[in-house]
């Protein structure tokens, strides 16, 4: 199973989803909750989730925002001139948390890996 099973971890993840949807990104709260969630991902042996939560917490702590856009559905050719898409960091972080919650779906796992890659490259 690729998804969180611990009831405390699931409740915390749902709290993160609700908080971001309702209040936007409150840096201190989100970072603290991600740091609290991460040990659950490690104890449940979910390395992708452990890495994603760590990188997101570090990014938000350093930049006081979530500057990673939602992954595009279709890959963009590097030769194409692409205008940087406008995005709301709050919406991207909300989507990121929803991917973590539903990571057992193959498409969601792939998109979460794209987020991890983007966080590493930022």
Buried (B, 14 or more C-beta within 10 A) or exposed (E): EBBBEBEEBBEBBEBBBEBBBEEBBEEEBBBEBBBBBBEBBEEBEBEBBBBBBBBBBBBBBEEEBBBBBBBEEEEEEEEEEEEEEEBEBBBBBBBBBBBBBBBEEEEBBEBBBBBBEBBEEE
